[in-house]
Amino acid sequence: MALSYPHYLYALIEREYVVSGKNIIKIGRTSNGLNKRMGQYPNGSLMIISIPIDPNQIANAEKHVLQIAKQHFIHAPFYGSEYFEGDIGNIFIMMCLESQHFLAKKEHVIVEIEKMILNQTMHINNKNKHKIRKPNQSRFQLPLPQSYQSLLHS
């Protein structure tokens, strides 16, 4: 799926962590287009989510999401300042919820997110389920914040 909008927040697992089964997740931003940015990561890296962001808010959005991630996930500065260890699903949910105030082209965002959910869920389930720990297997799984719990049960 080619995404042409240039400003995105994203979360991904680099190839070395996909292969090793570690849930080390990079949270970042790009203003040069998603395809160009992803081309800078090793082949085999796994995109978890990408969210189109208002170009005037991209720096604020990344700062906000990183602050929230530091509160709810294990910051892994050994790997880099934007790396975290935690449950993939929880990071996905956090990114969806915490980036909503910074979204670009709101009428198109839901369609893009639904496509990403479908594509990434199929990719994880079909190609990498033996490589990535399932949520109940992670020794670092943290409970979701109370404000997120209601979304899972609605």
MODELLER restraints for C-alpha pairs under 7 A, 6 or more apart:
rsr = mdl.restraints
at = mdl.atoms
rsr.add(forms.Gaussian(group=physical.xy_distance, feature=features.Distance(at['CA:3:A'], at['CA:34:A']), mean=6.71, stdev=0.5))
rsr.add(forms.Gaussian(group=physical.xy_distance, feature=features.Distance(at['CA:3:A'], at['CA:35:A']), mean=7.00, stdev=0.5))
rsr.add(forms.Gaussian(group=physical.xy_distance, feature=features.Distance(at['CA:4:A'], at['CA:33:A']), mean=6.49, stdev=0.5))
rsr.add(forms.Gaussian(group=physical.xy_distance, feature=features.Distance(at['CA:5:A'], at['CA:33:A']), mean=6.19, stdev=0.5))
rsr.add(forms.Gaussian(group=physical.xy_distance, feature=features.Distance(at['CA:5:A'], at['CA:52:A']), mean=6.96, stdev=0.5))
rsr.add(forms.Gaussian(group=physical.xy_distance, feature=features.Distance(at['CA:6:A'], at['CA:31:A']), mean=5.16, stdev=0.5))
rsr.add(forms.Gaussian(group=physical.xy_distance, feature=features.Distance(at['CA:6:A'], at['CA:32:A']), mean=5.18, stdev=0.5))
rsr.add(forms.Gaussian(group=physical.xy_distance, feature=features.Distance(at['CA:6:A'], at['CA:33:A']), mean=3.70, stdev=0.5))
rsr.add(forms.Gaussian(group=physical.xy_distance, feature=features.Distance(at['CA:6:A'], at['CA:34:A']), mean=6.35, stdev=0.5))
rsr.add(forms.Gaussian(group=physical.xy_distance, feature=features.Distance(at['CA:7:A'], at['CA:30:A']), mean=5.58, stdev=0.5))
rsr.add(forms.Gaussian(group=physical.xy_distance, feature=features.Distance(at['CA:7:A'], at['CA:31:A']), mean=4.33, stdev=0.5))
rsr.add(forms.Gaussian(group=physical.xy_distance, feature=features.Distance(at['CA:7:A'], at['CA:32:A']), mean=6.78, stdev=0.5))
rsr.add(forms.Gaussian(group=physical.xy_distance, feature=features.Distance(at['CA:7:A'], at['CA:33:A']), mean=6.24, stdev=0.5))
rsr.add(forms.Gaussian(group=physical.xy_distance, feature=features.Distance(at['CA:7:A'], at['CA:52:A']), mean=5.76, stdev=0.5))
rsr.add(forms.Gaussian(group=physical.xy_distance, feature=features.Distance(at['CA:7:A'], at['CA:53:A']), mean=5.47, stdev=0.5))
rsr.add(forms.Gaussian(group=physical.xy_distance, feature=features.Distance(at['CA:7:A'], at['CA:54:A']), mean=6.94, stdev=0.5))
rsr.add(forms.Gaussian(group=physical.xy_distance, feature=features.Distance(at['CA:7:A'], at['CA:55:A']), mean=5.91, stdev=0.5))
rsr.add(forms.Gaussian(group=physical.xy_distance, feature=features.Distance(at['CA:7:A'], at['CA:58:A']), mean=6.82, stdev=0.5))
rsr.add(forms.Gaussian(group=physical.xy_distance, feature=features.Distance(at['CA:8:A'], at['CA:29:A']), mean=5.56, stdev=0.5))
rsr.add(forms.Gaussian(group=physical.xy_distance, feature=features.Distance(at['CA:8:A'], at['CA:30:A']), mean=5.40, stdev=0.5))
rsr.add(forms.Gaussian(group=physical.xy_distance, feature=features.Distance(at['CA:8:A'], at['CA:31:A']), mean=6.66, stdev=0.5))
rsr.add(forms.Gaussian(group=physical.xy_distance, feature=features.Distance(at['CA:8:A'], at['CA:34:A']), mean=6.71, stdev=0.5))
rsr.add(forms.Gaussian(group=physical.xy_distance, feature=features.Distance(at['CA:8:A'], at['CA:50:A']), mean=6.09, stdev=0.5))
rsr.add(forms.Gaussian(group=physical.xy_distance, feature=features.Distance(at['CA:8:A'], at['CA:51:A']), mean=5.22, stdev=0.5))
rsr.add(forms.Gaussian(group=physical.xy_distance, feature=features.Distance(at['CA:8:A'], at['CA:52:A']), mean=4.49, stdev=0.5))
rsr.add(forms.Gaussian(group=physical.xy_distance, feature=features.Distance(at['CA:8:A'], at['CA:53:A']), mean=5.32, stdev=0.5))
rsr.add(forms.Gaussian(group=physical.xy_distance, feature=features.Distance(at['CA:9:A'], at['CA:28:A']), mean=5.76, stdev=0.5))
rsr.add(forms.Gaussian(group=physical.xy_distance, feature=features.Distance(at['CA:9:A'], at['CA:29:A']), mean=4.36, stdev=0.5))
rsr.add(forms.Gaussian(group=physical.xy_distance, feature=features.Distance(at['CA:9:A'], at['CA:30:A']), mean=6.63, stdev=0.5))
rsr.add(forms.Gaussian(group=physical.xy_distance, feature=features.Distance(at['CA:9:A'], at['CA:50:A']), mean=5.61, stdev=0.5))
rsr.add(forms.Gaussian(group=physical.xy_distance, feature=features.Distance(at['CA:9:A'], at['CA:51:A']), mean=5.24, stdev=0.5))
rsr.add(forms.Gaussian(group=physical.xy_distance, feature=features.Distance(at['CA:9:A'], at['CA:52:A']), mean=6.67, stdev=0.5))
rsr.add(forms.Gaussian(group=physical.xy_distance, feature=features.Distance(at['CA:9:A'], at['CA:53:A']), mean=6.80, stdev=0.5))
rsr.add(forms.Gaussian(group=physical.xy_distance, feature=features.Distance(at['CA:9:A'], at['CA:62:A']), mean=6.66, stdev=0.5))
rsr.add(forms.Gaussian(group=physical.xy_distance, feature=features.Distance(at['CA:10:A'], at['CA:27:A']), mean=5.77, stdev=0.5))
rsr.add(forms.Gaussian(group=physical.xy_distance, feature=features.Distance(at['CA:10:A'], at['CA:28:A']), mean=5.43, stdev=0.5))
rsr.add(forms.Gaussian(group=physical.xy_distance, feature=features.Distance(at['CA:10:A'], at['CA:29:A']), mean=6.00, stdev=0.5))
rsr.add(forms.Gaussian(group=physical.xy_distance, feature=features.Distance(at['CA:10:A'], at['CA:49:A']), mean=5.43, stdev=0.5))
rsr.add(forms.Gaussian(group=physical.xy_distance, feature=features.Distance(at['CA:10:A'], at['CA:50:A']), mean=4.18, stdev=0.5))
rsr.add(forms.Gaussian(group=physical.xy_distance, feature=features.Distance(at['CA:10:A'], at['CA:51:A']), mean=6.29, stdev=0.5))
rsr.add(forms.Gaussian(group=physical.xy_distance, feature=features.Distance(at['CA:11:A'], at['CA:25:A']), mean=6.43, stdev=0.5))
rsr.add(forms.Gaussian(group=physical.xy_distance, feature=features.Distance(at['CA:11:A'], at['CA:26:A']), mean=5.41, stdev=0.5))
rsr.add(forms.Gaussian(group=physical.xy_distance, feature=features.Distance(at['CA:11:A'], at['CA:27:A']), mean=4.41, stdev=0.5))
rsr.add(forms.Gaussian(group=physical.xy_distance, feature=features.Distance(at['CA:11:A'], at['CA:28:A']), mean=6.38, stdev=0.5))
rsr.add(forms.Gaussian(group=physical.xy_distance, feature=features.Distance(at['CA:11:A'], at['CA:47:A']), mean=6.30, stdev=0.5))
rsr.add(forms.Gaussian(group=physical.xy_distance, feature=features.Distance(at['CA:11:A'], at['CA:48:A']), mean=5.40, stdev=0.5))
rsr.add(forms.Gaussian(group=physical.xy_distance, feature=features.Distance(at['CA:11:A'], at['CA:49:A']), mean=5.43, stdev=0.5))
rsr.add(forms.Gaussian(group=physical.xy_distance, feature=features.Distance(at['CA:11:A'], at['CA:50:A']), mean=6.65, stdev=0.5))
rsr.add(forms.Gaussian(group=physical.xy_distance, feature=features.Distance(at['CA:12:A'], at['CA:25:A']), mean=5.57, stdev=0.5))
rsr.add(forms.Gaussian(group=physical.xy_distance, feature=features.Distance(at['CA:12:A'], at['CA:26:A']), mean=5.35, stdev=0.5))
rsr.add(forms.Gaussian(group=physical.xy_distance, feature=features.Distance(at['CA:12:A'], at['CA:27:A']), mean=6.77, stdev=0.5))
rsr.add(forms.Gaussian(group=physical.xy_distance, feature=features.Distance(at['CA:12:A'], at['CA:45:A']), mean=6.99, stdev=0.5))
rsr.add(forms.Gaussian(group=physical.xy_distance, feature=features.Distance(at['CA:12:A'], at['CA:46:A']), mean=5.47, stdev=0.5))
rsr.add(forms.Gaussian(group=physical.xy_distance, feature=features.Distance(at['CA:12:A'], at['CA:47:A']), mean=4.30, stdev=0.5))
rsr.add(forms.Gaussian(group=physical.xy_distance, feature=features.Distance(at['CA:12:A'], at['CA:48:A']), mean=5.04, stdev=0.5))
rsr.add(forms.Gaussian(group=physical.xy_distance, feature=features.Distance(at['CA:13:A'], at['CA:24:A']), mean=6.21, stdev=0.5))
rsr.add(forms.Gaussian(group=physical.xy_distance, feature=features.Distance(at['CA:13:A'], at['CA:25:A']), mean=4.90, stdev=0.5))
rsr.add(forms.Gaussian(group=physical.xy_distance, feature=features.Distance(at['CA:13:A'], at['CA:26:A']), mean=6.23, stdev=0.5))
rsr.add(forms.Gaussian(group=physical.xy_distance, feature=features.Distance(at['CA:13:A'], at['CA:45:A']), mean=5.68, stdev=0.5))
rsr.add(forms.Gaussian(group=physical.xy_distance, feature=features.Distance(at['CA:13:A'], at['CA:46:A']), mean=5.05, stdev=0.5))
rsr.add(forms.Gaussian(group=physical.xy_distance, feature=features.Distance(at['CA:13:A'], at['CA:47:A']), mean=6.47, stdev=0.5))
rsr.add(forms.Gaussian(group=physical.xy_distance, feature=features.Distance(at['CA:14:A'], at['CA:41:A']), mean=6.98, stdev=0.5))
rsr.add(forms.Gaussian(group=physical.xy_distance, feature=features.Distance(at['CA:14:A'], at['CA:42:A']), mean=6.85, stdev=0.5))
rsr.add(forms.Gaussian(group=physical.xy_distance, feature=features.Distance(at['CA:14:A'], at['CA:45:A']), mean=4.29, stdev=0.5))
rsr.add(forms.Gaussian(group=physical.xy_distance, feature=features.Distance(at['CA:14:A'], at['CA:46:A']), mean=6.32, stdev=0.5))
rsr.add(forms.Gaussian(group=physical.xy_distance, feature=features.Distance(at['CA:15:A'], at['CA:42:A']), mean=6.15, stdev=0.5))
rsr.add(forms.Gaussian(group=physical.xy_distance, feature=features.Distance(at['CA:15:A'], at['CA:43:A']), mean=6.77, stdev=0.5))
rsr.add(forms.Gaussian(group=physical.xy_distance, feature=features.Distance(at['CA:15:A'], at['CA:44:A']), mean=4.96, stdev=0.5))
rsr.add(forms.Gaussian(group=physical.xy_distance, feature=features.Distance(at['CA:15:A'], at['CA:45:A']), mean=4.11, stdev=0.5))
rsr.add(forms.Gaussian(group=physical.xy_distance, feature=features.Distance(at['CA:15:A'], at['CA:46:A']), mean=6.95, stdev=0.5))
rsr.add(forms.Gaussian(group=physical.xy_distance, feature=features.Distance(at['CA:17:A'], at['CA:23:A']), mean=6.74, stdev=0.5))
rsr.add(forms.Gaussian(group=physical.xy_distance, feature=features.Distance(at['CA:17:A'], at['CA:24:A']), mean=6.26, stdev=0.5))
rsr.add(forms.Gaussian(group=physical.xy_distance, feature=features.Distance(at['CA:18:A'], at['CA:45:A']), mean=6.94, stdev=0.5))
rsr.add(forms.Gaussian(group=physical.xy_distance, feature=features.Distance(at['CA:18:A'], at['CA:131:A']), mean=6.24, stdev=0.5))
rsr.add(forms.Gaussian(group=physical.xy_distance, feature=features.Distance(at['CA:18:A'], at['CA:132:A']), mean=6.43, stdev=0.5))
rsr.add(forms.Gaussian(group=physical.xy_distance, feature=features.Distance(at['CA:19:A'], at['CA:131:A']), mean=6.19, stdev=0.5))
rsr.add(forms.Gaussian(group=physical.xy_distance, feature=features.Distance(at['CA:21:A'], at['CA:131:A']), mean=4.94, stdev=0.5))
rsr.add(forms.Gaussian(group=physical.xy_distance, feature=features.Distance(at['CA:21:A'], at['CA:132:A']), mean=4.70, stdev=0.5))
rsr.add(forms.Gaussian(group=physical.xy_distance, feature=features.Distance(at['CA:21:A'], at['CA:133:A']), mean=6.28, stdev=0.5))
rsr.add(forms.Gaussian(group=physical.xy_distance, feature=features.Distance(at['CA:22:A'], at['CA:132:A']), mean=6.90, stdev=0.5))
rsr.add(forms.Gaussian(group=physical.xy_distance, feature=features.Distance(at['CA:23:A'], at['CA:85:A']), mean=5.51, stdev=0.5))
rsr.add(forms.Gaussian(group=physical.xy_distance, feature=features.Distance(at['CA:23:A'], at['CA:86:A']), mean=5.94, stdev=0.5))
rsr.add(forms.Gaussian(group=physical.xy_distance, feature=features.Distance(at['CA:23:A'], at['CA:87:A']), mean=6.79, stdev=0.5))
rsr.add(forms.Gaussian(group=physical.xy_distance, feature=features.Distance(at['CA:24:A'], at['CA:83:A']), mean=6.48, stdev=0.5))
rsr.add(forms.Gaussian(group=physical.xy_distance, feature=features.Distance(at['CA:24:A'], at['CA:84:A']), mean=5.59, stdev=0.5))
rsr.add(forms.Gaussian(group=physical.xy_distance, feature=features.Distance(at['CA:24:A'], at['CA:85:A']), mean=4.65, stdev=0.5))
rsr.add(forms.Gaussian(group=physical.xy_distance, feature=features.Distance(at['CA:25:A'], at['CA:83:A']), mean=5.45, stdev=0.5))
rsr.add(forms.Gaussian(group=physical.xy_distance, feature=features.Distance(at['CA:25:A'], at['CA:84:A']), mean=5.19, stdev=0.5))
rsr.add(forms.Gaussian(group=physical.xy_distance, feature=features.Distance(at['CA:25:A'], at['CA:85:A']), mean=6.13, stdev=0.5))
rsr.add(forms.Gaussian(group=physical.xy_distance, feature=features.Distance(at['CA:26:A'], at['CA:82:A']), mean=5.63, stdev=0.5))
rsr.add(forms.Gaussian(group=physical.xy_distance, feature=features.Distance(at['CA:26:A'], at['CA:83:A']), mean=4.47, stdev=0.5))
rsr.add(forms.Gaussian(group=physical.xy_distance, feature=features.Distance(at['CA:26:A'], at['CA:84:A']), mean=6.48, stdev=0.5))
rsr.add(forms.Gaussian(group=physical.xy_distance, feature=features.Distance(at['CA:27:A'], at['CA:82:A']), mean=5.51, stdev=0.5))
rsr.add(forms.Gaussian(group=physical.xy_distance, feature=features.Distance(at['CA:27:A'], at['CA:83:A']), mean=6.37, stdev=0.5))
rsr.add(forms.Gaussian(group=physical.xy_distance, feature=features.Distance(at['CA:28:A'], at['CA:62:A']), mean=6.75, stdev=0.5))
rsr.add(forms.Gaussian(group=physical.xy_distance, feature=features.Distance(at['CA:28:A'], at['CA:82:A']), mean=6.71, stdev=0.5))
rsr.add(forms.Gaussian(group=physical.xy_distance, feature=features.Distance(at['CA:29:A'], at['CA:62:A']), mean=6.43, stdev=0.5))
rsr.add(forms.Gaussian(group=physical.xy_distance, feature=features.Distance(at['CA:30:A'], at['CA:37:A']), mean=6.57, stdev=0.5))
rsr.add(forms.Gaussian(group=physical.xy_distance, feature=features.Distance(at['CA:48:A'], at['CA:92:A']), mean=6.86, stdev=0.5))
rsr.add(forms.Gaussian(group=physical.xy_distance, feature=features.Distance(at['CA:48:A'], at['CA:120:A']), mean=6.36, stdev=0.5))
rsr.add(forms.Gaussian(group=physical.xy_distance, feature=features.Distance(at['CA:49:A'], at['CA:92:A']), mean=6.51, stdev=0.5))
rsr.add(forms.Gaussian(group=physical.xy_distance, feature=features.Distance(at['CA:49:A'], at['CA:116:A']), mean=6.53, stdev=0.5))
rsr.add(forms.Gaussian(group=physical.xy_distance, feature=features.Distance(at['CA:51:A'], at['CA:113:A']), mean=6.99, stdev=0.5))
rsr.add(forms.Gaussian(group=physical.xy_distance, feature=features.Distance(at['CA:52:A'], at['CA:103:A']), mean=6.07, stdev=0.5))
rsr.add(forms.Gaussian(group=physical.xy_distance, feature=features.Distance(at['CA:52:A'], at['CA:104:A']), mean=5.61, stdev=0.5))
rsr.add(forms.Gaussian(group=physical.xy_distance, feature=features.Distance(at['CA:52:A'], at['CA:109:A']), mean=6.80, stdev=0.5))
rsr.add(forms.Gaussian(group=physical.xy_distance, feature=features.Distance(at['CA:53:A'], at['CA:102:A']), mean=5.64, stdev=0.5))
rsr.add(forms.Gaussian(group=physical.xy_distance, feature=features.Distance(at['CA:53:A'], at['CA:103:A']), mean=4.43, stdev=0.5))
rsr.add(forms.Gaussian(group=physical.xy_distance, feature=features.Distance(at['CA:53:A'], at['CA:104:A']), mean=4.55, stdev=0.5))
rsr.add(forms.Gaussian(group=physical.xy_distance, feature=features.Distance(at['CA:54:A'], at['CA:102:A']), mean=5.89, stdev=0.5))
rsr.add(forms.Gaussian(group=physical.xy_distance, feature=features.Distance(at['CA:54:A'], at['CA:103:A']), mean=5.47, stdev=0.5))
rsr.add(forms.Gaussian(group=physical.xy_distance, feature=features.Distance(at['CA:54:A'], at['CA:104:A']), mean=4.17, stdev=0.5))
rsr.add(forms.Gaussian(group=physical.xy_distance, feature=features.Distance(at['CA:57:A'], at['CA:102:A']), mean=5.97, stdev=0.5))
rsr.add(forms.Gaussian(group=physical.xy_distance, feature=features.Distance(at['CA:61:A'], at['CA:99:A']), mean=6.30, stdev=0.5))
rsr.add(forms.Gaussian(group=physical.xy_distance, feature=features.Distance(at['CA:61:A'], at['CA:102:A']), mean=6.03, stdev=0.5))
rsr.add(forms.Gaussian(group=physical.xy_distance, feature=features.Distance(at['CA:65:A'], at['CA:95:A']), mean=6.73, stdev=0.5))
rsr.add(forms.Gaussian(group=physical.xy_distance, feature=features.Distance(at['CA:65:A'], at['CA:98:A']), mean=6.18, stdev=0.5))
rsr.add(forms.Gaussian(group=physical.xy_distance, feature=features.Distance(at['CA:65:A'], at['CA:99:A']), mean=6.88, stdev=0.5))
rsr.add(forms.Gaussian(group=physical.xy_distance, feature=features.Distance(at['CA:73:A'], at['CA:84:A']), mean=6.38, stdev=0.5))
rsr.add(forms.Gaussian(group=physical.xy_distance, feature=features.Distance(at['CA:73:A'], at['CA:85:A']), mean=6.40, stdev=0.5))
rsr.add(forms.Gaussian(group=physical.xy_distance, feature=features.Distance(at['CA:73:A'], at['CA:86:A']), mean=5.72, stdev=0.5))
rsr.add(forms.Gaussian(group=physical.xy_distance, feature=features.Distance(at['CA:74:A'], at['CA:84:A']), mean=5.47, stdev=0.5))
rsr.add(forms.Gaussian(group=physical.xy_distance, feature=features.Distance(at['CA:74:A'], at['CA:85:A']), mean=5.13, stdev=0.5))
rsr.add(forms.Gaussian(group=physical.xy_distance, feature=features.Distance(at['CA:74:A'], at['CA:86:A']), mean=6.44, stdev=0.5))
rsr.add(forms.Gaussian(group=physical.xy_distance, feature=features.Distance(at['CA:75:A'], at['CA:83:A']), mean=6.32, stdev=0.5))
rsr.add(forms.Gaussian(group=physical.xy_distance, feature=features.Distance(at['CA:75:A'], at['CA:84:A']), mean=4.58, stdev=0.5))
rsr.add(forms.Gaussian(group=physical.xy_distance, feature=features.Distance(at['CA:75:A'], at['CA:85:A']), mean=6.51, stdev=0.5))
rsr.add(forms.Gaussian(group=physical.xy_distance, feature=features.Distance(at['CA:76:A'], at['CA:83:A']), mean=5.27, stdev=0.5))
rsr.add(forms.Gaussian(group=physical.xy_distance, feature=features.Distance(at['CA:76:A'], at['CA:84:A']), mean=4.93, stdev=0.5))
rsr.add(forms.Gaussian(group=physical.xy_distance, feature=features.Distance(at['CA:76:A'], at['CA:85:A']), mean=6.37, stdev=0.5))
rsr.add(forms.Gaussian(group=physical.xy_distance, feature=features.Distance(at['CA:77:A'], at['CA:83:A']), mean=6.35, stdev=0.5))
rsr.add(forms.Gaussian(group=physical.xy_distance, feature=features.Distance(at['CA:86:A'], at['CA:140:A']), mean=5.89, stdev=0.5))
rsr.add(forms.Gaussian(group=physical.xy_distance, feature=features.Distance(at['CA:86:A'], at['CA:141:A']), mean=5.76, stdev=0.5))
rsr.add(forms.Gaussian(group=physical.xy_distance, feature=features.Distance(at['CA:87:A'], at['CA:135:A']), mean=5.77, stdev=0.5))
rsr.add(forms.Gaussian(group=physical.xy_distance, feature=features.Distance(at['CA:87:A'], at['CA:138:A']), mean=6.96, stdev=0.5))
rsr.add(forms.Gaussian(group=physical.xy_distance, feature=features.Distance(at['CA:87:A'], at['CA:141:A']), mean=5.56, stdev=0.5))
rsr.add(forms.Gaussian(group=physical.xy_distance, feature=features.Distance(at['CA:90:A'], at['CA:144:A']), mean=6.76, stdev=0.5))
rsr.add(forms.Gaussian(group=physical.xy_distance, feature=features.Distance(at['CA:135:A'], at['CA:141:A']), mean=6.87, stdev=0.5))
